[in-house]
Amino acid sequence: MKIKVLLRHVFFAGFLLSSLHGFSQENKREELEQRRLDLQQEIKRINSLRTSNLKKEKSILTEVEDLDQQIRSTEKLIRVTNQQANLLTREINTNQNRIGTLRKELEQLKQDYSKMIRKSYKSKSQQSRIMFLLSSENFLQAYKRLQYMKQYANYRHQQGEEIQLRTEELQKLNQSLAEQKKTKDRLIVENRKTRALLEESRKEQQSLIAEVRKKEGQFASQLKKKQQEINAIDREIERIIEEAIAANNKAEGSTSRSVFKLTPEAKALAADFEKNKGKLPWPVRTGTVVLRFGTQPHPIVKTATMNSNGVRIATDPNSKARAVFGGTVSEIIAVKGSSLMVMVRHGDYITIYNHLDSVDVRKGQQVALGQDIGSIAINKTDGRTTLYFVMYKNNQKLNPEEWIYQM
């Protein structure tokens, strides 16, 4: 009895582990597919931006940066597609093994069932069954024989059902296997096409790089000027935040210029904001990050580095910036050389939407998640519609890529 219970537990544990593995595989497959689709959309957006910008006059440096972004996204797409193909290969192998096992089990079931039917046929007459009962030595034996006949009939029925179930499972696995192979073949073909496009982009990039190399000093000077503009904007933002903290704290009876003194409501809002780290929506409906947070080497001009306290997101013309979380508009400021800027407070967290043509909110207004903040301006230098998005906690800058979902 104990052995039977133990076997049942072992079987259940095996089934549970198998199910969990299946769920894990399915989640991984869905995650990779979503990532592949996202990357395809990103590449499409970059191509759209490049096509749009080619119609305008822009520097070769911007063109090189756009192309570098496209190449990196394409390389990511190839890696993700390879991961999908490898995952499918493992699943196909697992299914093939399972099909082999099922076929053996099904064959054994059919053999057992066939023997049972033959045995049943030999004693199928009603007379032989009655004689089997009447030949009992006593009533108890007759009762047991009757029960045995019922159990035998039930067992035969169960065997028939088991064969049917295994047959259906085998058919489903075969169908799943065929679909998996078809999907894998499609991914392989898609990857070949993507690799071909990547090679074309790299050739174009090399051609542009050669052109840049001829005037590297001139382009380095352009980048230096661009960095100076970014630094000036970042300093202005820091000054505005410091003043906002001081003004808030003065009303609360504090002299600190570095940390907001929060009301209980503001603390609750900040806690909610923090819980959504990594899950906040993008501040634009569609866009591509063209300058990331922090210090980074320029992809082409190796002597130059770029530093940013936020991220620059290129988006479609006439796009709107939108709130990544509910909060209060604390400042609307015209920043020199950077159009309009809107600052939204979420307790002691701040999100900043810079480089706007016009705004759709007013100072002191409560804004909801996803609400339009304003229209994003076109950069006169490169012709791109670009939002400069910055995040702070008190006076400490944050990396938006750690907070915004899949940025």
Contacts in CASP RR format, 6 or more apart in sequence:
PFRMAT RR
TARGET T0000
AUTHOR 0000-0000-0000
METHOD contacts of the structure
MODEL  1
MKIKVLLRHVFFAGFLLSSLHGFSQENKREELEQRRLDLQQEIKRINSLR
TSNLKKEKSILTEVEDLDQQIRSTEKLIRVTNQQANLLTREINTNQNRIG
TLRKELEQLKQDYSKMIRKSYKSKSQQSRIMFLLSSENFLQAYKRLQYMK
QYANYRHQQGEEIQLRTEELQKLNQSLAEQKKTKDRLIVENRKTRALLEE
SRKEQQSLIAEVRKKEGQFASQLKKKQQEINAIDREIERIIEEAIAANNK
AEGSTSRSVFKLTPEAKALAADFEKNKGKLPWPVRTGTVVLRFGTQPHPI
VKTATMNSNGVRIATDPNSKARAVFGGTVSEIIAVKGSSLMVMVRHGDYI
TIYNHLDSVDVRKGQQVALGQDIGSIAINKTDGRTTLYFVMYKNNQKLNP
EEWIYQM
25 87 0 8 1.000
25 91 0 8 1.000
28 87 0 8 1.000
29 84 0 8 1.000
29 87 0 8 1.000
29 88 0 8 1.000
29 91 0 8 1.000
32 80 0 8 1.000
32 83 0 8 1.000
32 84 0 8 1.000
32 87 0 8 1.000
33 84 0 8 1.000
35 80 0 8 1.000
36 77 0 8 1.000
36 80 0 8 1.000
36 81 0 8 1.000
36 84 0 8 1.000
38 406 0 8 1.000
39 73 0 8 1.000
39 76 0 8 1.000
39 77 0 8 1.000
39 80 0 8 1.000
40 77 0 8 1.000
41 286 0 8 1.000
42 73 0 8 1.000
42 287 0 8 1.000
42 288 0 8 1.000
43 70 0 8 1.000
43 73 0 8 1.000
43 74 0 8 1.000
43 77 0 8 1.000
45 286 0 8 1.000
45 287 0 8 1.000
45 288 0 8 1.000
45 316 0 8 1.000
46 66 0 8 1.000
46 69 0 8 1.000
46 70 0 8 1.000
46 73 0 8 1.000
46 288 0 8 1.000
47 70 0 8 1.000
48 316 0 8 1.000
49 66 0 8 1.000
49 288 0 8 1.000
49 314 0 8 1.000
49 384 0 8 1.000
50 63 0 8 1.000
50 66 0 8 1.000
50 67 0 8 1.000
50 70 0 8 1.000
52 317 0 8 1.000
53 62 0 8 1.000
53 63 0 8 1.000
53 66 0 8 1.000
53 382 0 8 1.000
53 383 0 8 1.000
53 384 0 8 1.000
54 63 0 8 1.000
56 383 0 8 1.000
58 381 0 8 1.000
58 382 0 8 1.000
58 383 0 8 1.000
59 222 0 8 1.000
59 381 0 8 1.000
59 382 0 8 1.000
60 208 0 8 1.000
60 211 0 8 1.000
60 212 0 8 1.000
60 219 0 8 1.000
61 212 0 8 1.000
61 219 0 8 1.000
61 222 0 8 1.000
61 223 0 8 1.000
61 300 0 8 1.000
61 301 0 8 1.000
62 381 0 8 1.000
62 382 0 8 1.000
62 383 0 8 1.000
62 384 0 8 1.000
63 208 0 8 1.000
64 205 0 8 1.000
64 208 0 8 1.000
64 209 0 8 1.000
64 212 0 8 1.000
64 299 0 8 1.000
64 300 0 8 1.000
65 290 0 8 1.000
65 299 0 8 1.000
65 300 0 8 1.000
66 290 0 8 1.000
67 201 0 8 1.000
67 204 0 8 1.000
67 205 0 8 1.000
67 208 0 8 1.000
68 205 0 8 1.000
68 299 0 8 1.000
68 300 0 8 1.000
69 288 0 8 1.000
69 290 0 8 1.000
70 201 0 8 1.000
71 198 0 8 1.000
71 201 0 8 1.000
71 202 0 8 1.000
71 205 0 8 1.000
73 288 0 8 1.000
74 194 0 8 1.000
74 197 0 8 1.000
74 198 0 8 1.000
74 201 0 8 1.000
75 198 0 8 1.000
77 194 0 8 1.000
78 191 0 8 1.000
78 194 0 8 1.000
78 195 0 8 1.000
78 198 0 8 1.000
81 187 0 8 1.000
81 190 0 8 1.000
81 191 0 8 1.000
81 194 0 8 1.000
82 191 0 8 1.000
84 187 0 8 1.000
85 184 0 8 1.000
85 187 0 8 1.000
85 188 0 8 1.000
85 191 0 8 1.000
88 180 0 8 1.000
88 183 0 8 1.000
88 184 0 8 1.000
88 187 0 8 1.000
89 184 0 8 1.000
91 180 0 8 1.000
92 177 0 8 1.000
92 180 0 8 1.000
92 181 0 8 1.000
92 184 0 8 1.000
95 173 0 8 1.000
95 176 0 8 1.000
95 177 0 8 1.000
95 180 0 8 1.000
96 177 0 8 1.000
98 173 0 8 1.000
99 170 0 8 1.000
99 173 0 8 1.000
99 174 0 8 1.000
99 177 0 8 1.000
102 166 0 8 1.000
102 169 0 8 1.000
102 170 0 8 1.000
102 173 0 8 1.000
103 170 0 8 1.000
105 166 0 8 1.000
106 163 0 8 1.000
106 166 0 8 1.000
106 167 0 8 1.000
106 170 0 8 1.000
109 159 0 8 1.000
109 162 0 8 1.000
109 163 0 8 1.000
109 166 0 8 1.000
110 163 0 8 1.000
112 159 0 8 1.000
113 156 0 8 1.000
113 159 0 8 1.000
113 160 0 8 1.000
113 163 0 8 1.000
116 155 0 8 1.000
116 156 0 8 1.000
116 159 0 8 1.000
117 156 0 8 1.000
120 152 0 8 1.000
120 156 0 8 1.000
123 129 0 8 1.000
123 132 0 8 1.000
129 149 0 8 1.000
132 145 0 8 1.000
132 149 0 8 1.000
133 142 0 8 1.000
133 145 0 8 1.000
133 146 0 8 1.000
134 142 0 8 1.000
136 142 0 8 1.000
136 145 0 8 1.000
208 300 0 8 1.000
209 300 0 8 1.000
212 219 0 8 1.000
212 300 0 8 1.000
212 301 0 8 1.000
216 301 0 8 1.000
216 303 0 8 1.000
219 300 0 8 1.000
219 301 0 8 1.000
219 304 0 8 1.000
220 301 0 8 1.000
220 303 0 8 1.000
220 304 0 8 1.000
223 298 0 8 1.000
223 301 0 8 1.000
223 304 0 8 1.000
223 306 0 8 1.000
224 304 0 8 1.000
226 306 0 8 1.000
226 381 0 8 1.000
227 304 0 8 1.000
227 306 0 8 1.000
227 307 0 8 1.000
229 337 0 8 1.000
230 306 0 8 1.000
230 307 0 8 1.000
230 308 0 8 1.000
231 307 0 8 1.000
232 336 0 8 1.000
233 335 0 8 1.000
233 337 0 8 1.000
233 338 0 8 1.000
233 354 0 8 1.000
233 388 0 8 1.000
234 308 0 8 1.000
234 309 0 8 1.000
234 390 0 8 1.000
236 335 0 8 1.000
236 336 0 8 1.000
237 309 0 8 1.000
237 335 0 8 1.000
237 341 0 8 1.000
237 352 0 8 1.000
237 354 0 8 1.000
237 390 0 8 1.000
238 309 0 8 1.000
238 395 0 8 1.000
240 331 0 8 1.000
240 333 0 8 1.000
240 343 0 8 1.000
241 343 0 8 1.000
241 350 0 8 1.000
241 392 0 8 1.000
241 394 0 8 1.000
241 395 0 8 1.000
242 257 0 8 1.000
242 258 0 8 1.000
242 395 0 8 1.000
244 330 0 8 1.000
244 331 0 8 1.000
244 343 0 8 1.000
244 345 0 8 1.000
244 350 0 8 1.000
245 256 0 8 1.000
245 257 0 8 1.000
245 258 0 8 1.000
245 259 0 8 1.000
245 260 0 8 1.000
245 394 0 8 1.000
245 395 0 8 1.000
246 255 0 8 1.000
246 256 0 8 1.000
246 257 0 8 1.000
248 260 0 8 1.000
248 261 0 8 1.000
249 255 0 8 1.000
249 256 0 8 1.000
249 257 0 8 1.000
249 260 0 8 1.000
249 261 0 8 1.000
252 261 0 8 1.000
252 263 0 8 1.000
253 261 0 8 1.000
254 261 0 8 1.000
257 395 0 8 1.000
258 394 0 8 1.000
258 395 0 8 1.000
259 348 0 8 1.000
259 394 0 8 1.000
259 395 0 8 1.000
260 266 0 8 1.000
260 347 0 8 1.000
260 348 0 8 1.000
260 394 0 8 1.000
262 270 0 8 1.000
262 347 0 8 1.000
262 348 0 8 1.000
266 347 0 8 1.000
266 348 0 8 1.000
267 347 0 8 1.000
269 326 0 8 1.000
269 327 0 8 1.000
269 346 0 8 1.000
269 347 0 8 1.000
270 346 0 8 1.000
270 347 0 8 1.000
270 348 0 8 1.000
270 349 0 8 1.000
272 325 0 8 1.000
272 346 0 8 1.000
273 325 0 8 1.000
273 346 0 8 1.000
273 347 0 8 1.000
273 349 0 8 1.000
274 349 0 8 1.000
276 325 0 8 1.000
276 403 0 8 1.000
277 402 0 8 1.000
277 403 0 8 1.000
278 402 0 8 1.000
278 403 0 8 1.000
278 404 0 8 1.000
278 405 0 8 1.000
279 405 0 8 1.000
280 324 0 8 1.000
280 325 0 8 1.000
280 403 0 8 1.000
280 404 0 8 1.000
280 405 0 8 1.000
281 322 0 8 1.000
281 324 0 8 1.000
281 369 0 8 1.000
281 370 0 8 1.000
281 404 0 8 1.000
281 405 0 8 1.000
282 313 0 8 1.000
282 324 0 8 1.000
282 404 0 8 1.000
282 405 0 8 1.000
282 407 0 8 1.000
283 313 0 8 1.000
283 321 0 8 1.000
283 322 0 8 1.000
283 323 0 8 1.000
283 324 0 8 1.000
283 351 0 8 1.000
283 353 0 8 1.000
283 373 0 8 1.000
283 387 0 8 1.000
283 389 0 8 1.000
283 404 0 8 1.000
284 313 0 8 1.000
284 315 0 8 1.000
284 319 0 8 1.000
284 320 0 8 1.000
284 321 0 8 1.000
284 322 0 8 1.000
284 376 0 8 1.000
284 387 0 8 1.000
285 315 0 8 1.000
285 319 0 8 1.000
285 320 0 8 1.000
285 322 0 8 1.000
286 315 0 8 1.000
286 316 0 8 1.000
286 319 0 8 1.000
287 313 0 8 1.000
287 314 0 8 1.000
287 315 0 8 1.000
287 316 0 8 1.000
287 319 0 8 1.000
288 313 0 8 1.000
288 314 0 8 1.000
288 315 0 8 1.000
289 311 0 8 1.000
289 312 0 8 1.000
289 313 0 8 1.000
289 314 0 8 1.000
289 401 0 8 1.000
289 407 0 8 1.000
290 312 0 8 1.000
290 313 0 8 1.000
290 314 0 8 1.000
290 384 0 8 1.000
290 386 0 8 1.000
291 306 0 8 1.000
291 308 0 8 1.000
291 310 0 8 1.000
291 311 0 8 1.000
291 312 0 8 1.000
292 308 0 8 1.000
292 311 0 8 1.000
292 401 0 8 1.000
293 308 0 8 1.000
293 309 0 8 1.000
293 310 0 8 1.000
293 311 0 8 1.000
293 399 0 8 1.000
293 400 0 8 1.000
293 401 0 8 1.000
294 307 0 8 1.000
294 308 0 8 1.000
294 309 0 8 1.000
294 310 0 8 1.000
294 399 0 8 1.000
295 305 0 8 1.000
295 306 0 8 1.000
295 307 0 8 1.000
296 305 0 8 1.000
296 306 0 8 1.000
296 307 0 8 1.000
297 304 0 8 1.000
297 305 0 8 1.000
297 306 0 8 1.000
298 304 0 8 1.000
298 305 0 8 1.000
298 306 0 8 1.000
309 390 0 8 1.000
309 397 0 8 1.000
310 388 0 8 1.000
310 389 0 8 1.000
310 390 0 8 1.000
310 391 0 8 1.000
310 397 0 8 1.000
310 399 0 8 1.000
310 400 0 8 1.000
311 388 0 8 1.000
311 389 0 8 1.000
311 400 0 8 1.000
311 401 0 8 1.000
311 407 0 8 1.000
312 386 0 8 1.000
312 387 0 8 1.000
312 388 0 8 1.000
312 389 0 8 1.000
313 386 0 8 1.000
313 387 0 8 1.000
313 389 0 8 1.000
314 384 0 8 1.000
314 385 0 8 1.000
314 386 0 8 1.000
315 376 0 8 1.000
315 385 0 8 1.000
315 386 0 8 1.000
315 387 0 8 1.000
316 385 0 8 1.000
317 378 0 8 1.000
317 385 0 8 1.000
318 375 0 8 1.000
318 385 0 8 1.000
319 375 0 8 1.000
319 376 0 8 1.000
319 385 0 8 1.000
319 387 0 8 1.000
320 360 0 8 1.000
320 372 0 8 1.000
320 373 0 8 1.000
320 374 0 8 1.000
320 375 0 8 1.000
320 376 0 8 1.000
321 342 0 8 1.000
321 353 0 8 1.000
321 356 0 8 1.000
321 372 0 8 1.000
321 373 0 8 1.000
321 374 0 8 1.000
321 375 0 8 1.000
321 376 0 8 1.000
321 387 0 8 1.000
321 389 0 8 1.000
322 370 0 8 1.000
322 371 0 8 1.000
322 372 0 8 1.000
322 373 0 8 1.000
323 344 0 8 1.000
323 351 0 8 1.000
323 367 0 8 1.000
323 368 0 8 1.000
323 369 0 8 1.000
323 370 0 8 1.000
323 371 0 8 1.000
323 373 0 8 1.000
324 351 0 8 1.000
324 369 0 8 1.000
324 370 0 8 1.000
324 403 0 8 1.000
324 404 0 8 1.000
325 344 0 8 1.000
325 346 0 8 1.000
325 349 0 8 1.000
325 351 0 8 1.000
325 369 0 8 1.000
326 344 0 8 1.000
326 346 0 8 1.000
326 366 0 8 1.000
326 367 0 8 1.000
326 368 0 8 1.000
326 369 0 8 1.000
326 371 0 8 1.000
327 344 0 8 1.000
327 345 0 8 1.000
327 346 0 8 1.000
327 347 0 8 1.000
327 366 0 8 1.000
327 367 0 8 1.000
328 344 0 8 1.000
328 345 0 8 1.000
328 364 0 8 1.000
328 365 0 8 1.000
328 366 0 8 1.000
328 367 0 8 1.000
329 342 0 8 1.000
329 343 0 8 1.000
329 344 0 8 1.000
329 361 0 8 1.000
329 362 0 8 1.000
329 363 0 8 1.000
329 364 0 8 1.000
329 365 0 8 1.000
329 367 0 8 1.000
330 343 0 8 1.000
330 344 0 8 1.000
330 345 0 8 1.000
330 350 0 8 1.000
330 363 0 8 1.000
330 364 0 8 1.000
331 341 0 8 1.000
331 342 0 8 1.000
331 343 0 8 1.000
331 363 0 8 1.000
332 340 0 8 1.000
332 341 0 8 1.000
332 342 0 8 1.000
332 343 0 8 1.000
332 359 0 8 1.000
332 361 0 8 1.000
332 362 0 8 1.000
332 363 0 8 1.000
333 340 0 8 1.000
333 341 0 8 1.000
333 343 0 8 1.000
334 340 0 8 1.000
334 341 0 8 1.000
335 341 0 8 1.000
335 354 0 8 1.000
338 354 0 8 1.000
338 355 0 8 1.000
338 388 0 8 1.000
339 354 0 8 1.000
339 355 0 8 1.000
339 356 0 8 1.000
339 357 0 8 1.000
339 377 0 8 1.000
340 355 0 8 1.000
340 356 0 8 1.000
340 357 0 8 1.000
340 358 0 8 1.000
340 359 0 8 1.000
340 377 0 8 1.000
341 352 0 8 1.000
341 353 0 8 1.000
341 354 0 8 1.000
341 355 0 8 1.000
341 356 0 8 1.000
342 352 0 8 1.000
342 353 0 8 1.000
342 354 0 8 1.000
342 356 0 8 1.000
342 359 0 8 1.000
342 361 0 8 1.000
342 373 0 8 1.000
342 374 0 8 1.000
343 350 0 8 1.000
343 351 0 8 1.000
343 352 0 8 1.000
343 353 0 8 1.000
344 350 0 8 1.000
344 351 0 8 1.000
344 352 0 8 1.000
344 353 0 8 1.000
344 367 0 8 1.000
344 373 0 8 1.000
348 393 0 8 1.000
348 394 0 8 1.000
349 391 0 8 1.000
349 392 0 8 1.000
349 393 0 8 1.000
350 391 0 8 1.000
350 392 0 8 1.000
350 393 0 8 1.000
351 389 0 8 1.000
351 390 0 8 1.000
351 391 0 8 1.000
352 388 0 8 1.000
352 389 0 8 1.000
352 390 0 8 1.000
352 391 0 8 1.000
352 392 0 8 1.000
353 373 0 8 1.000
353 374 0 8 1.000
353 387 0 8 1.000
353 389 0 8 1.000
354 387 0 8 1.000
354 388 0 8 1.000
354 389 0 8 1.000
354 390 0 8 1.000
355 376 0 8 1.000
355 377 0 8 1.000
355 379 0 8 1.000
355 386 0 8 1.000
355 387 0 8 1.000
355 388 0 8 1.000
356 373 0 8 1.000
356 374 0 8 1.000
356 375 0 8 1.000
356 376 0 8 1.000
356 377 0 8 1.000
356 387 0 8 1.000
357 374 0 8 1.000
357 375 0 8 1.000
357 376 0 8 1.000
357 377 0 8 1.000
357 378 0 8 1.000
358 374 0 8 1.000
358 375 0 8 1.000
359 373 0 8 1.000
359 374 0 8 1.000
360 372 0 8 1.000
360 373 0 8 1.000
360 374 0 8 1.000
360 375 0 8 1.000
361 367 0 8 1.000
361 371 0 8 1.000
361 372 0 8 1.000
361 373 0 8 1.000
361 374 0 8 1.000
367 373 0 8 1.000
376 385 0 8 1.000
376 386 0 8 1.000
376 387 0 8 1.000
377 385 0 8 1.000
377 386 0 8 1.000
378 384 0 8 1.000
378 385 0 8 1.000
378 386 0 8 1.000
379 385 0 8 1.000
379 386 0 8 1.000
389 400 0 8 1.000
390 397 0 8 1.000
390 400 0 8 1.000
391 397 0 8 1.000
391 398 0 8 1.000
391 399 0 8 1.000
391 400 0 8 1.000
391 403 0 8 1.000
392 398 0 8 1.000
400 407 0 8 1.000
401 407 0 8 1.000
END
